[in-house]
């Protein structure tokens, strides 16, 4: 069931929600949280679809805040709120309210959202794109116990990680961090099988992919070893290699779907490690609403502390003084500032 309201108010939206539930016989009980999605019109459809799929695991009230900026000076000065209410089968396993805001209402979005929150239920705020620099201090972000961003959607993903570290507050999280959960689980399980000391590691993946940097920082922070960040053609993360006292542990996924785990003294094993949809990542983040201390420690480790392989040209020019100096200078640069590294050469080391 869908109900459209134009030039409305938050109280009228709340009243329409109650009437809609009565009409379809859907009670409000059973919803476990309020999910606030802050997006633009272009990305609203995909974000809402992901939220509806995630609601099968986490029934929730979904409030989609769409900020509409008009080009007309007269329209920008006119405050207006339009709402689209969905209940029943049109709203997944919960209920959905799409709020389109115009004019002065844009600057007071939290005042519209606050009366629509489920009472005595946690609030999660998600920015699929264009997340604020400090989500915890954002007026809408301040309403949530959990704030979800996605650094992969930023124009400069690696620089975004540095900004997230500087402005981190307990409750912040990133879908780029959720993307590496299967990798972290698999690597931790592999280390449990090999009682040996890790001496170093290498993470290989697409250039400017924040998940690769986060995995490298996680390994460096947890194992206290130097970690090299090398670049491949993708898709996404392609390989992790850990050097131990008893040989290398290699988790290689060249096609973005099926990985191979190689360990010294054991047969190679095929591992399902497919790239997950946004709805699966969002559902994972909604399973826990307490601060993620591991993510905080990883984020604060710093991208600039990762090791980056020297470019091939600089390495070949090692016989001359200038080439050696260039190679040393380039090797000291952070991963975000270095051009594409020779992944195949790094892999053979």
C-alpha positions as CSV (number, residue, x, y, z in Angstrom):
1,X,0.0,0.0,0.0
2,X,1.3,3.5,-0.9
3,X,0.2,6.8,0.4
4,X,1.3,10.1,-1.2
5,X,1.3,13.3,0.7
6,X,2.3,16.7,-0.8
7,X,3.2,19.8,1.2
8,X,2.7,17.9,4.4
9,X,4.1,17.9,7.9
10,X,5.7,15.3,10.2
11,X,2.5,14.9,12.2
12,X,0.4,14.2,9.1
13,X,3.0,11.6,8.0
14,X,2.8,9.9,11.4
15,X,-1.0,9.9,11.2
16,X,-0.9,8.4,7.7
17,X,1.4,5.7,8.9
18,X,-1.1,4.6,11.6
19,X,-3.9,4.6,9.1
20,X,-1.9,2.6,6.6
21,X,-1.0,0.0,9.1
22,X,-4.7,-0.4,10.1
23,X,-5.7,-0.7,6.4
24,X,-3.3,-3.5,5.7
25,X,-3.5,-5.1,9.2
26,X,0.2,-4.7,9.9
27,X,1.1,-3.8,13.5
28,X,4.0,-1.6,14.4
29,X,5.4,-4.2,16.9
30,X,8.2,-6.4,15.6
31,X,10.3,-3.6,14.1
32,X,13.7,-3.6,15.8
33,X,15.2,-0.3,14.7
34,X,14.8,2.9,12.6
35,X,17.0,3.1,9.6
36,X,17.5,6.7,8.3
37,X,18.9,6.9,4.7
38,X,20.3,10.3,3.7
39,X,20.8,10.4,-0.1
40,X,20.0,12.2,-3.3
41,X,17.3,11.4,-5.9
42,X,19.8,9.7,-8.2
43,X,20.8,7.1,-5.6
44,X,17.6,6.8,-3.6
45,X,16.2,3.8,-5.6
46,X,19.2,1.6,-5.1
47,X,19.6,2.5,-1.5
48,X,16.0,1.8,-0.8
49,X,16.1,-1.5,-2.6
50,X,19.1,-2.6,-0.5
51,X,17.4,-1.5,2.7
52,X,14.2,-3.5,1.8
53,X,16.3,-6.6,1.3
54,X,18.2,-6.1,4.5
55,X,14.8,-5.6,6.3
56,X,14.1,-9.3,5.8
57,X,16.7,-9.9,8.5
58,X,16.1,-6.7,10.4
59,X,12.5,-5.5,10.2
60,X,12.7,-1.7,10.6
61,X,11.1,1.6,9.8
62,X,13.1,3.1,7.0
63,X,13.1,6.9,6.6
64,X,14.6,8.0,3.3
65,X,15.7,11.7,3.4
66,X,16.0,13.0,-0.1
67,X,17.2,16.6,-0.3
68,X,15.9,18.3,-3.4
69,X,17.9,21.5,-4.3
70,X,16.0,23.7,-6.7
71,X,17.7,26.0,-9.3
72,X,15.1,28.7,-9.0
73,X,15.8,31.3,-6.3
74,X,12.1,31.5,-5.6
75,X,11.7,27.8,-5.1
76,X,14.8,27.6,-2.9
77,X,13.1,30.1,-0.5
78,X,9.9,28.0,-0.3
79,X,9.8,25.4,2.4
80,X,8.1,22.2,1.4
81,X,7.9,18.6,2.4
82,X,6.5,15.8,0.3
83,X,6.1,12.2,1.6
84,X,5.6,8.8,0.1
85,X,4.5,6.2,2.6
86,X,4.8,2.5,1.9
87,X,3.4,-0.3,4.2
88,X,2.7,-3.9,3.7
89,X,4.3,-5.8,0.8
90,X,5.6,-2.5,-0.7
91,X,7.9,-1.9,2.2
92,X,9.7,-5.2,2.7
93,X,9.4,-6.5,6.2
94,X,8.8,-3.1,7.8
95,X,7.5,0.2,6.7
96,X,9.1,3.0,4.6
97,X,8.7,6.7,4.4
98,X,10.4,8.7,1.6
99,X,10.7,12.3,2.6
100,X,11.5,14.8,-0.2
101,X,12.6,18.1,1.2
102,X,12.7,21.5,-0.5
103,X,13.8,25.0,0.5
104,X,14.4,25.8,4.2
105,X,13.3,22.4,5.3
106,X,16.7,21.1,4.0
107,X,18.4,22.8,6.9
108,X,16.1,21.3,9.5
109,X,15.9,17.7,8.3
110,X,16.4,16.4,11.8
111,X,13.3,18.2,13.0
112,X,11.2,16.3,10.4
113,X,12.9,13.0,11.1
114,X,12.8,13.1,14.9
115,X,9.0,12.7,15.4
116,X,9.0,9.7,13.0
117,X,11.6,7.6,14.9
118,X,10.3,4.4,16.5
119,X,10.1,4.9,20.3
120,X,12.6,3.1,22.4
121,X,14.4,1.6,19.4
122,X,17.9,2.2,18.2
123,X,18.6,4.5,15.2
124,X,21.0,3.8,12.4
125,X,21.9,6.5,9.9
126,X,23.3,5.5,6.5
127,X,24.8,7.7,3.8
128,X,25.2,5.7,0.6
129,X,27.0,8.7,-1.0
130,X,28.1,12.2,0.0
131,X,28.7,11.4,3.6
132,X,29.6,14.4,5.9
133,X,33.2,14.9,7.0
134,X,32.2,14.2,10.6
135,X,29.1,12.0,10.7
136,X,28.7,12.2,14.5
137,X,28.4,16.0,14.5
138,X,25.9,16.0,11.5
139,X,22.4,16.9,12.7
140,X,21.0,13.7,11.4
141,X,24.0,11.6,12.4
142,X,23.6,12.8,16.0
143,X,20.3,11.0,16.1
144,X,21.9,7.6,15.5
145,X,23.7,5.1,17.7
146,X,25.3,3.8,14.5
147,X,26.5,5.8,11.5
148,X,27.2,4.0,8.3
149,X,29.3,5.5,5.4
150,X,30.9,4.1,2.3
151,X,34.4,5.4,1.5
152,X,34.3,3.5,-1.8
153,X,31.6,6.0,-3.0
154,X,33.8,9.0,-2.3
155,X,35.7,10.9,-5.1
156,X,39.0,10.2,-3.3
157,X,38.5,6.9,-1.5
158,X,41.9,6.6,0.1
159,X,42.0,10.2,1.3
160,X,38.5,9.6,2.7
161,X,40.0,7.0,5.1
162,X,42.3,9.6,6.5
163,X,39.4,12.0,7.1
164,X,37.3,9.2,8.7
165,X,40.2,8.5,11.1
166,X,40.5,12.1,12.1
167,X,36.8,12.5,12.8
168,X,36.1,9.0,14.2
169,X,33.5,8.7,17.0
170,X,32.3,5.4,18.6
171,X,29.5,4.1,16.4
172,X,31.0,5.1,13.1
173,X,31.5,2.3,10.5
174,X,32.2,1.9,6.8
175,X,30.8,-0.5,4.3
176,X,34.3,-0.9,2.9
177,X,35.2,-2.4,6.2
178,X,32.2,-4.8,6.0
179,X,33.4,-6.0,2.5
180,X,36.5,-7.5,4.1
181,X,34.8,-9.5,6.9
182,X,35.1,-12.9,5.0
183,X,38.7,-12.2,4.2
184,X,39.5,-11.4,7.9
185,X,37.7,-14.5,9.0
186,X,39.5,-16.7,6.5
187,X,42.9,-15.3,7.3
188,X,42.4,-15.6,11.1
189,X,41.3,-19.2,10.7
190,X,44.4,-20.0,8.5
191,X,46.7,-18.5,11.2
192,X,45.0,-20.7,13.8
193,X,46.1,-23.8,11.9
194,X,49.7,-22.8,11.6
195,X,51.4,-22.1,15.0
196,X,54.2,-19.9,13.6
197,X,55.2,-16.3,13.7
198,X,54.2,-14.0,10.8
199,X,57.2,-11.9,9.6
200,X,55.4,-9.8,6.9
201,X,52.4,-9.7,4.6
202,X,51.3,-8.3,1.3
203,X,47.8,-7.2,0.2
204,X,47.1,-7.0,-3.5
205,X,44.0,-5.4,-5.1
206,X,42.6,-2.6,-7.2
207,X,44.1,0.8,-7.0
208,X,42.1,3.3,-4.9
209,X,40.1,0.5,-3.3
210,X,39.7,1.4,0.4
211,X,38.9,-2.2,1.4
212,X,42.4,-3.2,0.3
213,X,43.9,-0.5,2.5
214,X,41.7,-1.4,5.4
215,X,42.7,-5.1,5.2
216,X,46.4,-4.1,5.0
217,X,46.1,-1.8,8.0
218,X,44.2,-4.5,9.9
219,X,47.0,-7.0,9.3
220,X,49.7,-4.5,10.2
221,X,47.9,-3.4,13.4
222,X,47.0,-6.8,14.7
223,X,50.2,-8.7,13.7
224,X,52.6,-5.8,14.2
225,X,54.5,-6.6,11.0
226,X,55.3,-4.6,7.9
227,X,52.5,-4.9,5.3
228,X,53.0,-4.2,1.6
229,X,50.1,-2.8,-0.4
230,X,50.5,-3.7,-4.1
231,X,48.2,-3.0,-7.0
232,X,46.5,-5.4,-9.4
233,X,43.8,-5.1,-12.1
234,X,41.1,-6.4,-9.7
235,X,38.3,-7.0,-9.3
236,X,38.5,-5.7,-5.8
237,X,40.8,-7.6,-3.5
238,X,42.7,-10.3,-5.4
239,X,45.3,-11.8,-3.0
240,X,46.8,-11.7,0.5
241,X,50.2,-13.3,1.2
242,X,51.6,-13.8,4.7
243,X,55.2,-14.8,5.2
244,X,55.7,-17.1,8.3
245,X,58.4,-19.2,9.8
246,X,56.9,-22.3,8.2
247,X,56.2,-21.0,4.7
248,X,53.8,-18.6,3.0
249,X,50.1,-18.5,3.6
250,X,48.4,-17.3,0.4
251,X,44.7,-16.5,-0.2
252,X,44.3,-15.8,-3.9
253,X,41.0,-14.7,-5.5
254,X,41.7,-13.6,-9.2
255,X,38.0,-13.6,-10.4
256,X,36.1,-12.0,-7.5
257,X,34.2,-15.2,-6.7
258,X,36.3,-18.3,-5.9
259,X,39.5,-18.1,-3.9
260,X,42.3,-20.6,-3.3
261,X,43.9,-21.0,0.1
262,X,47.5,-22.3,-0.1
263,X,49.4,-23.3,3.1
264,X,52.8,-25.1,3.5
265,X,52.4,-28.8,4.0
266,X,48.6,-28.8,3.2
267,X,46.7,-29.3,0.0
268,X,45.3,-26.2,-1.8
269,X,41.7,-25.6,-0.9
270,X,39.0,-23.8,-2.9
271,X,37.1,-21.2,-0.8
272,X,33.8,-19.4,-1.8
273,X,34.7,-15.7,-1.4
274,X,32.3,-13.9,-3.7
275,X,31.9,-10.1,-3.7
276,X,28.7,-9.3,-1.8
277,X,25.8,-7.0,-2.6
278,X,25.1,-3.8,-0.7
279,X,22.1,-5.3,1.0
280,X,24.3,-8.0,2.6
281,X,26.8,-5.5,3.8
282,X,24.1,-3.3,5.3
283,X,22.5,-6.4,7.0
284,X,25.8,-7.2,8.6
285,X,26.2,-3.7,10.0
286,X,22.7,-3.8,11.5
287,X,23.6,-7.0,13.4
288,X,25.6,-5.1,15.9
289,X,25.0,-1.6,17.2
290,X,27.8,-1.3,19.7
291,X,31.1,0.5,18.8
292,X,33.5,-1.5,16.6
293,X,36.8,-1.2,18.5
294,X,38.7,-3.3,15.9
295,X,37.6,-1.0,13.1
296,X,38.6,2.1,15.2
297,X,42.1,0.7,15.8
298,X,42.5,-0.3,12.2
299,X,41.4,3.1,10.9
300,X,43.7,5.0,13.2
301,X,46.7,2.9,12.2
302,X,47.0,5.1,9.1
303,X,47.3,4.5,5.4
304,X,50.7,6.3,5.2
305,X,52.3,3.5,7.3
306,X,51.7,0.9,4.7
307,X,54.7,-0.2,2.5
308,X,54.4,0.5,-1.2
309,X,56.6,-1.4,-3.8
310,X,58.9,0.8,-5.8
311,X,57.9,1.4,-9.5
312,X,59.5,-0.9,-12.0
313,X,61.3,1.9,-13.8
314,X,62.9,3.1,-10.6
315,X,64.0,-0.4,-9.7
316,X,65.5,-1.0,-13.1
317,X,67.5,2.2,-12.9
318,X,69.1,1.1,-9.6
319,X,72.6,1.2,-11.1
320,X,72.6,5.0,-11.4
321,X,72.6,7.3,-8.4
322,X,69.5,9.2,-9.6
323,X,67.5,6.0,-10.1
324,X,68.3,4.7,-6.6
325,X,67.3,8.0,-5.0
326,X,64.0,8.0,-7.0
327,X,63.3,4.4,-5.9
328,X,64.0,5.2,-2.3
329,X,61.8,8.3,-2.4
330,X,59.0,6.5,-4.1
331,X,59.0,3.6,-1.7
332,X,58.5,6.0,1.2
333,X,55.3,7.5,-0.3
334,X,51.9,6.4,1.0
335,X,49.9,3.9,-1.0
336,X,47.3,6.6,-2.0
337,X,49.9,8.7,-3.7
338,X,51.8,6.0,-5.7
339,X,51.1,5.1,-9.3
340,X,50.2,1.6,-10.3
341,X,52.7,-0.9,-9.0
342,X,53.8,-4.1,-10.8
343,X,51.5,-6.6,-9.2
344,X,52.9,-9.6,-11.0
345,X,56.5,-8.8,-10.0
346,X,55.4,-8.3,-6.4
347,X,53.5,-11.6,-6.4
348,X,56.6,-13.5,-7.5
349,X,58.7,-12.3,-4.6
